[in-house]
Amino acid sequence: MSIIAAFMVPHPPMIVPEIGRGSEKQIEKTIKAYEKIADEIAALKPETIIISSPHSVMYSNYFHISPGSSAKGSFAEFGAPQVKFDIEYDEELVSRIAAKAGTAHFPAGTLGEKNPSLDHGTMVPLWFILKKYKDFKLVRTGLAGFDLLKHYEYGMMIKDAVEELRRKVVYVASGDLSHKLQDYGPYGFAEEGPVYDSRIMDVCSGARFGELFDFDENFCDKAAECGHRSFVIMAGALDGRAVEATQYSHEDITGVGYGICSFIPKGDDEGRHFLAARLNRVQDELEQKRQKSDAYVKLARASAEYFVKNDDTMPLPDWVPPELLNVQAGAFVSVHKFGALRGCIGTIAATQKNLALEIIHNAVSAVAKDPRFEPVTEDELKYLDINVDVLGEAESIESEAELDVKKYGVIVQRGYKRGLLLPDLDGVDTVEEQVAIARRKGGIAPGEKVDLFRFEVVRHY
């Protein structure tokens, strides 16, 4: 057996009558849709239900699977302690997923349990399912801070473990949509909110899972979506399978998007290996870009690759043009993977005898010494997109009015504390955001008086 069905569902606690106390009636379409999928699950009689929840234990660099033989939970946090759950875990399947992850050196497993209690992203789906069907065990997993392709790969690993054990499994991808759909909603309105909901419902109702990768991280952040990574894991768990998709409902009455869809596998389909297709596409696009790169970027890439492969700093190549040898300047090397930042380190002013050496050393730091990330590994190199920013001289300014988030980078300084942010970055749309981020990077509190500096950059792709 394998994964016999999958479902995309929301998890608003208010949908439970003991919590909503009548307010749940405003999302009646969602309730009716939830009841339909609960009936479908009961008819399928799965041995195990896997739920991926954004509110389970989450790490930036690890997929957590809940360990142990069972777990309990209640809606006490939402004023309904009488609504309780006591569910048995499928320890064998959990162990198989963790073992496969260990063999593949994939960052997933049962380590780091912070809170064994069930979260509401898990309990809301269970509240509907358990009214119709109880003869199953549970696997609960969280999301991670990785890129979307890593989440899809995790889903593929889950799929393989399920098939190895010949489990009859239903997958439930728990996750709300945008939280910024209405001015009157609890999170306000953002123009990206309705766009996200429209796109995600269109993609999922057509089971066009490859398009899940096309959702930009900054766009998703601005839309304040909740479940996208959960949906991507589910898609990976259906990799290589033909899928019949049905949309049951979509509502945005409360200012938060609630969407419900079902996905029924209908046999193998070699055209639906979406991760493999995307990786091939990324490599082709990056290769074309590399062929067009200037000497600045070629030098940064050569330095990064040399260090990752040899654990040593690359000697200055003889092909470096005079324009990099005859000047000194600060420079930043930025590394992205699948559109997400993978490392960025630089110098505000020159620290080497020429710009070429500045780039060589900062490229090494970007792939190996950025404290926000694990060092880049050799198998990642083919997926890295690298650019170089050469900084102009910083000039003192009197106020934020002299800044332009697209044109100027900013340095904020208070005593020995200093924070810098480059210009024209994705997701940074206002001077206020730019300065606030620079303050955080420098460890400077929002209310503290600072000296401001601006600088221009020449960006090389």
C-alpha positions in Angstrom: 0.0 0.0 0.0 1.0 3.7 -0.1 -0.5 7.1 0.4 -4.1 6.6 -0.8 -5.3 10.1 -0.4 -4.2 13.6 0.7 -6.0 16.6 1.9 -5.3 20.3 2.3 -7.1 21.7 5.3 -7.1 24.8 7.6 -6.9 24.9 11.3 -8.9 27.8 12.8 -9.6 26.9 16.5 -12.9 28.9 16.2 -14.3 26.2 14.0 -14.7 24.0 17.1 -18.1 25.0 18.6 -16.8 24.9 22.2 -14.3 27.6 21.1 -16.3 29.5 18.5 -19.4 29.7 20.7 -21.5 30.5 17.7 -18.9 32.5 15.7 -18.0 29.3 13.8 -21.3 29.7 11.9 -19.7 32.4 9.7 -17.4 29.8 8.1 -20.2 27.3 7.5 -18.8 26.4 4.0 -15.5 25.4 5.6 -17.3 23.3 8.2 -19.3 21.4 5.6 -16.3 20.8 3.5 -14.3 19.5 6.5 -17.2 17.1 7.3 -17.1 15.8 3.7 -13.4 15.0 3.9 -13.8 13.4 7.3 -16.4 11.1 5.7 -14.0 10.4 2.8 -11.2 9.5 5.3 -13.6 7.2 7.3 -14.6 5.4 4.0 -10.9 4.9 3.1 -10.1 3.4 6.5 -6.4 4.3 6.6 -4.1 2.5 9.1 -2.1 5.7 9.6 -2.8 9.4 9.2 0.2 11.7 8.7 -0.4 15.4 9.6 2.1 18.1 8.8 1.5 21.2 11.0 3.0 24.6 11.0 2.4 24.7 14.7 4.2 21.6 15.7 7.9 21.7 16.7 9.8 23.7 14.1 13.5 24.3 13.5 15.3 26.4 10.9 17.4 23.4 9.8 15.6 20.3 10.8 12.3 18.5 10.2 11.0 17.4 13.5 8.8 14.2 13.8 7.0 13.7 17.1 8.5 10.8 19.0 7.0 8.3 21.5 4.1 6.0 21.6 1.3 8.5 22.0 0.4 12.2 22.7 -2.3 14.2 24.4 -3.6 17.7 23.9 -6.5 20.0 24.5 -7.9 23.3 23.5 -7.2 24.8 26.9 -5.2 27.5 25.3 -8.4 28.6 23.5 -10.7 28.4 26.5 -12.0 24.9 25.9 -10.0 22.6 28.2 -12.8 20.0 28.0 -12.0 19.3 24.4 -9.2 16.7 24.8 -7.3 14.3 22.6 -5.3 11.2 23.3 -3.8 9.7 20.1 -1.5 6.7 19.4 1.5 7.3 17.2 2.7 5.0 14.5 6.2 4.4 16.0 7.2 2.0 13.2 6.6 4.5 10.5 8.2 7.3 12.4 11.3 5.1 12.9 11.4 4.2 9.2 11.2 7.9 8.1 13.9 8.8 10.7 16.1 5.9 9.6 15.9 6.8 5.9 16.7 10.4 6.8 19.8 9.3 8.8 21.0 7.1 5.9 20.6 9.9 3.4 22.1 12.5 5.8 18.8 14.4 5.5 18.0 16.7 8.3 14.9 15.0 9.7 14.1 12.9 12.8 12.8 12.8 16.3 15.4 14.9 18.1 14.6 18.1 19.9 11.1 17.5 21.2 10.2 20.8 22.9 6.6 20.2 23.7 5.0 16.7 23.4 1.5 18.1 23.6 -0.5 18.1 20.4 -0.8 21.6 18.7 -3.9 23.1 17.3 -2.7 22.7 13.7 -3.0 19.0 14.4 -6.0 18.9 16.7 -8.4 20.8 14.5 -8.2 18.2 11.7 -8.3 15.5 14.3 -11.5 17.0 15.8 -13.3 16.4 12.5 -11.7 13.1 11.7 -12.3 11.5 15.1 -16.0 12.2 14.9 -16.2 9.8 11.9 -13.2 7.4 12.3 -10.9 6.4 15.1 -9.1 3.2 14.0 -5.8 4.8 13.0 -2.4 5.8 14.3 -0.8 9.2 13.8 2.4 10.6 12.5 2.9 14.3 13.3 5.6 16.3 11.7 6.6 20.0 11.7 7.9 22.2 9.0 11.4 23.8 8.8 13.1 26.9 7.6 14.5 25.3 4.5 13.6 26.3 0.9 10.5 24.8 -0.7 12.4 22.2 -2.7 13.8 20.7 0.6 10.2 20.4 1.9 9.2 18.6 -1.3 12.2 16.3 -0.9 11.1 15.5 2.7 7.7 14.6 1.4 9.3 12.2 -1.1 11.2 10.6 1.8 7.9 10.1 3.7 6.4 8.5 0.6 9.3 6.1 0.3 9.0 5.1 4.0 5.2 4.5 3.6 5.7 2.3 0.6 8.5 0.3 2.2 6.2 -0.6 5.1 3.2 -1.0 2.8 1.1 1.2 5.0 -2.3 2.4 4.0 -1.9 6.1 4.7 -3.8 9.3 4.4 -1.8 12.5 4.4 -3.3 15.7 5.9 -1.5 19.0 5.1 -2.7 21.4 7.8 -2.3 25.1 7.1 -4.3 28.3 6.8 -3.8 30.5 3.7 -3.1 34.2 3.9 -3.8 36.0 7.2 -4.1 39.4 5.6 -7.3 39.3 3.5 -9.5 41.9 5.2 -8.9 45.3 6.9 -11.2 44.1 9.7 -9.3 40.9 10.2 -7.0 40.3 13.2 -3.9 40.8 11.0 -5.1 43.6 8.8 -4.8 43.7 5.0 -2.0 43.3 2.5 -2.5 43.4 -1.2 -0.5 40.2 -1.5 -3.0 38.4 0.7 -5.9 37.9 -1.8 -3.3 37.3 -4.6 -1.8 34.5 -2.6 -5.1 32.9 -1.9 -6.2 33.1 -5.5 -3.0 31.6 -6.7 -2.7 28.8 -4.2 -6.3 27.6 -4.7 -5.9 27.7 -8.5 -2.6 25.7 -8.3 -3.9 23.1 -5.8 -7.4 22.7 -7.3 -5.5 21.7 -10.5 -2.9 19.6 -8.7 -0.2 21.6 -10.5 2.3 20.9 -7.7 5.3 22.1 -9.7 4.0 25.6 -9.5 4.2 25.6 -5.7 7.9 26.3 -6.1 7.1 29.6 -8.0 5.8 31.3 -4.8 8.5 33.8 -3.9 9.5 33.8 -0.2 9.1 37.5 0.2 5.7 37.4 -1.4 4.6 34.6 0.9 5.9 36.6 3.9 3.9 39.7 2.9 0.8 37.6 2.4 1.4 36.1 5.9 0.6 32.6 4.7 0.7 29.8 7.1 0.5 26.4 5.3 2.5 26.7 2.1 5.4 24.5 3.3 2.9 22.0 4.6 1.3 21.8 1.2 4.7 21.3 -0.4 5.6 18.4 1.8 2.2 16.8 0.9 3.0 17.4 -2.8 6.3 15.6 -2.4 4.5 12.7 -0.8 2.6 12.4 -4.0 5.6 12.7 -6.3 5.3 10.7 -9.5 1.6 10.0 -9.0 -1.3 11.1 -11.2 -3.7 13.0 -9.0 -7.4 13.7 -9.1 -7.9 17.0 -7.3 -11.1 18.4 -5.9 -11.7 21.9 -4.4 -14.3 21.8 -1.7 -14.2 25.3 -0.3 -12.4 28.6 0.1 -13.4 31.3 2.5 -11.9 34.6 3.6 -14.7 35.9 5.8 -12.6 36.3 9.0 -9.7 37.9 7.2 -7.8 34.6 7.1 -8.0 32.2 4.2 -9.3 28.7 4.7 -9.0 26.3 1.8 -9.9 22.7 1.5 -9.0 20.3 -1.3 -8.6 16.6 -1.8 -6.0 14.8 -3.8 -6.6 11.1 -4.8 -3.7 9.3 -6.5 -4.6 7.5 -9.7 -1.5 5.6 -10.6 2.1 6.4 -11.6 2.8 9.4 -13.9 6.4 9.9 -15.0 5.6 13.5 -15.9 4.9 14.4 -12.3 8.4 14.2 -10.8 8.4 17.9 -10.0 11.5 18.1 -7.9 13.7 16.5 -10.6 12.2 18.8 -13.2 12.8 21.9 -11.2 16.4 21.0 -10.4 17.1 20.5 -14.0 15.5 23.8 -14.9 17.5 25.6 -12.1 20.8 24.1 -13.3 20.1 25.1 -16.9 19.1 28.7 -15.9 22.2 29.1 -13.7 24.5 27.7 -16.4 23.2 30.3 -18.8 23.7 33.0 -16.2 27.2 31.9 -15.4 28.2 32.2 -19.1 27.1 35.8 -19.0 28.7 36.7 -15.7 31.4 39.3 -15.5 34.9 38.9 -13.9 33.6 40.0 -10.5 31.1 37.2 -10.2 33.3 34.6 -11.9 36.0 35.4 -9.3 33.6 35.1 -6.4 32.2 31.8 -7.7 35.7 30.4 -8.4 36.7 31.3 -4.8 33.6 29.8 -3.3 33.9 26.5 -5.2 37.6 26.3 -4.5 37.1 26.7 -0.8 34.2 24.2 -0.5 36.2 21.6 -2.5 39.6 22.1 -0.9 39.0 23.7 2.4 41.5 26.4 1.6 41.6 29.9 0.1 42.1 30.1 -3.6 45.3 31.8 -4.9 44.8 34.9 -7.0 44.2 33.6 -10.5 46.2 35.0 -13.4 43.1 35.7 -15.5 41.9 38.5 -13.2 41.6 41.8 -15.1 43.4 45.0 -14.1 40.2 46.7 -13.0 40.1 44.3 -10.0 43.8 44.5 -9.3 44.4 48.3 -9.3 41.6 49.4 -6.9 40.7 48.9 -3.3 37.1 48.8 -2.1 34.7 47.1 0.3 32.6 44.4 -1.3 29.8 42.0 -0.4 29.3 38.5 -1.8 25.8 37.2 -1.7 24.9 33.6 -2.2 21.3 32.4 -3.0 20.0 28.9 -3.4 16.6 28.4 -5.0 15.8 32.0 -4.5 16.5 32.0 -0.7 19.6 33.6 0.9 22.3 31.0 1.6 25.0 33.4 2.8 26.1 37.0 2.6 29.3 38.5 4.0 31.2 41.6 3.1 33.4 44.5 4.1 32.3 48.1 4.4 35.8 49.4 3.4 38.8 47.7 1.9 40.7 45.2 4.0 42.8 43.7 1.3 45.4 45.2 -1.0 43.1 45.0 -4.0 39.5 44.4 -4.9 40.2 40.9 -6.3 41.5 39.7 -3.0 38.6 41.4 -1.2 36.1 39.3 -3.3 38.1 36.1 -2.9 38.1 36.4 0.9 34.5 37.5 1.2 33.3 34.7 -1.0 34.9 32.2 1.4 33.2 33.9 4.3 29.8 33.9 2.5 29.8 30.1 1.9 31.6 29.1 5.1 31.4 31.7 7.9 28.0 33.3 7.8 26.7 32.5 11.3 23.1 32.3 10.1 23.7 29.3 8.0 25.5 25.9 7.9 28.6 25.9 5.6 27.8 25.2 2.0 28.5 21.6 0.9 29.9 20.5 -2.4 26.6 19.0 -3.7 25.0 22.5 -3.3 27.5 24.3 -5.6 25.6 23.6 -8.8 22.5 25.3 -7.4 24.1 28.5 -6.1 23.4 31.9 -7.5 26.2 34.4 -6.6 26.4 38.2 -7.0 28.9 40.8 -5.9 28.2 44.3 -4.6 31.1 46.8 -4.7 30.6 49.6 -2.2 31.2 53.2 -2.9 32.5 55.5 -0.2 30.1 56.0 2.7 28.9 59.6 3.4 27.4 60.9 6.6 23.7 62.1 6.3 21.5 64.1 8.7 18.3 62.0 8.5 16.5 59.2 6.8 15.0 61.7 4.4 18.3 61.5 2.5 18.0 57.8 1.9 16.5 55.9 -1.0 15.9 52.2 -0.4 16.6 51.3 -4.0 19.6 53.6 -4.6 21.5 53.7 -1.3 22.6 51.2 1.3 22.6 52.4 4.9 25.0 52.2 7.8 23.6 52.9 11.3 26.2 53.5 14.1 26.1 54.1 17.8 29.5 54.0 19.4 31.2 50.8 18.6 27.9 49.2 17.4 27.3 49.3 13.6 24.8 47.7 11.3 24.7 47.8 7.5 22.1 46.9 4.9 22.6 46.9 1.1 20.2 48.7 -1.2 17.6 47.3 -3.5 17.0 44.0 -1.6 13.9 41.8 -2.2 11.4 42.3 0.6 12.8 45.6 1.8 10.5 48.3 0.3 10.8 51.3 2.6 13.6 53.3 4.2 12.0 52.6 7.6 12.3 48.9 7.0 15.9 49.3 5.8 17.0 51.3 8.9 15.2 49.0 11.2 16.9 45.9 9.8 20.3 47.6 9.9 19.7 48.5 13.6 18.9 44.9 14.4 22.0 43.7 12.6 24.1 46.1 14.7 22.4 45.3 18.0 21.0 48.8 18.3 17.6 49.3 19.9 14.9 51.1 18.0 14.8 54.2 20.2 18.6 54.7 20.4 20.1 57.8 18.7 22.4 56.8 15.8 24.6 58.3 13.2 23.5 57.6 9.7 25.6 57.0 6.6 24.6 56.1 3.1 26.5 54.5 0.2 26.0 53.4 -3.3 26.9 50.1 -4.8 27.7 48.6 -8.2 26.0 45.2 -8.3 27.5 42.5 -10.5 25.4 39.4 -11.4 
